[in-house]
């Protein structure tokens, strides 16, 4: 799935579905538990709630275009683990390719 396909899919949801996504991703809070001691609640606007069906769908839409955005490297993707890799005769060339794709601002 590329960016154009993703855009078409999202546009077909309609405004009601987009409002649902927005409410699902807005006004969320989280806290940390370390050895039974809890931190204070803090608002978060990053990521999606884990262990949810809709979270998986949103993640797949988000990550789908990475395969079309890299130029000098390859992508290995399984579940929520994504790794860029490259092969070349010189280590410096591999590093340059990985840094170029890892730092892209598409």
C-alpha positions in Angstrom: 0.0 0.0 0.0 1.5 3.4 -0.9 0.7 6.9 0.2 -1.9 7.5 -2.5 -3.7 4.2 -1.6 -3.6 5.1 2.1 -5.1 8.5 1.4 -7.9 7.0 -0.7 -8.7 4.5 2.0 -8.8 7.2 4.7 -10.9 9.5 2.6 -13.5 6.7 2.1 -14.0 6.5 5.9 -16.0 9.8 5.8 -16.1 12.5 8.5 -17.8 10.3 11.1 -15.1 7.7 11.0 -12.4 10.4 11.1 -14.0 12.0 14.1 -14.0 8.6 15.8 -10.3 8.2 15.1 -9.6 11.6 16.4 -11.5 11.0 19.6 -9.7 7.6 20.0 -6.3 9.4 19.8 -7.1 12.5 21.8 -7.2 13.3 25.5 -5.2 10.2 26.5 -3.2 9.9 29.7 -0.7 7.4 30.9 1.4 6.6 33.9 4.2 4.2 34.8 4.3 1.5 37.4 7.7 0.5 38.8 7.7 -2.1 41.5 4.2 -1.1 42.6 4.9 2.6 42.7 2.9 4.7 40.3 4.0 8.0 38.6 1.5 10.8 38.2 -0.9 10.7 35.2 0.4 12.7 32.2 -1.3 13.5 28.9 0.2 11.9 25.8 -0.3 12.7 22.2 2.2 10.1 20.8 1.4 6.6 19.5 -1.8 4.7 19.7 -3.3 2.7 22.6 -1.8 -0.8 22.6 -3.6 -4.1 22.5 -6.5 -2.8 20.3 -7.7 -3.8 16.9 -8.0 -0.2 15.7 -4.4 0.5 17.0 -3.1 -2.3 14.7 -5.0 -0.8 11.7 -3.7 2.7 12.3 -0.1 1.4 12.8 -0.3 -0.5 9.5 -1.6 2.6 7.7 1.2 4.6 9.2 4.0 2.2 8.4 2.8 1.1 4.9 4.8 3.7 3.0 8.2 3.1 4.5 8.9 0.5 1.9 8.5 3.2 -0.8 10.6 5.8 1.0 14.0 4.1 1.4 16.5 4.4 -1.4 19.8 2.8 -0.5 18.6 0.3 2.1 16.2 -2.6 2.4 13.4 -3.0 5.0 12.7 -6.0 7.1 9.4 -5.7 8.8 7.6 -8.2 11.1 4.6 -7.2 13.3 5.8 -3.9 15.0 9.5 -4.5 14.5 11.0 -2.6 11.5 14.7 -2.7 10.6 16.6 -1.0 7.8 19.6 -3.0 6.4 22.1 -2.7 3.7 25.1 -4.6 2.2 28.2 -3.2 0.5 31.9 -3.9 0.2 32.8 -1.0 2.5 31.4 -0.5 6.0 31.5 3.3 5.5 29.2 2.9 2.5 26.8 0.8 4.4 26.7 3.4 7.2 26.2 6.2 4.8 23.2 4.4 3.2 21.6 3.6 6.5 22.1 7.2 7.8 20.7 8.7 4.6 17.5 6.6 4.8 17.1 6.8 8.6 17.4 10.6 8.5 15.0 11.2 5.5 12.3 13.8 6.0 9.7 12.7 3.4 
